[in-house]
Amino acid sequence: MHPYPHVYRAAASAAPTGPVPVSAATLPEIATAAPPEFDGPGGTWSPETLLTAAVADCFILTFRAISRASKFEWLALECRVEGVLERVDKIAYFTRFKTMAQLTLPPGADAAKARLLLEKAEHGCLISNSLRSERSLEVTLVTQGAA
């Protein structure tokens, strides 16, 4: 890992109507628009869905790093995140994020250690740690080959 601070740059530009392309050096451009809840067209990424996806992505990448450091073997991790946007004191912001993780384990894996590592990943996710929202984690463990 490189020493801190890390600096990340992204850009966006747009005409008065239509999609807003977001970009960063060496990355593919992503078309965004307001979500349907804000009278957007739907069917495209919005800042709200990008932020929610960033929480899910960061959770999985953090779990990968923690499980690798712990020499913990696993087979698959599915993560869904539900972000709740509310208006509080006339300010709209995400008040909570619920992370729902389903971890598939090989036979004989330590379920208690799996839960502990998933909790560590949730607490260690730098994206979630950068938000003022409440957070919760719901864990489902599945053992491959178990009936």
JOPEKA-V536517 format. One record per helix or strand. SS is the DSSP state (A for helix, B for strand). FROM is the first residue (numbers start at 1). LEN is the number of residues. If there is no record, write none. Layout:
ss=SS from=FROM len=LEN
ss=SS from=FROM len=LEN
This chain:
ss=B from=11 len=3
ss=B from=20 len=4
ss=B from=30 len=3
ss=A from=36 len=3
ss=B from=45 len=1
ss=A from=47 len=23
ss=B from=76 len=13
ss=B from=91 len=15
ss=A from=111 len=14
ss=A from=126 len=4
ss=B from=134 len=10
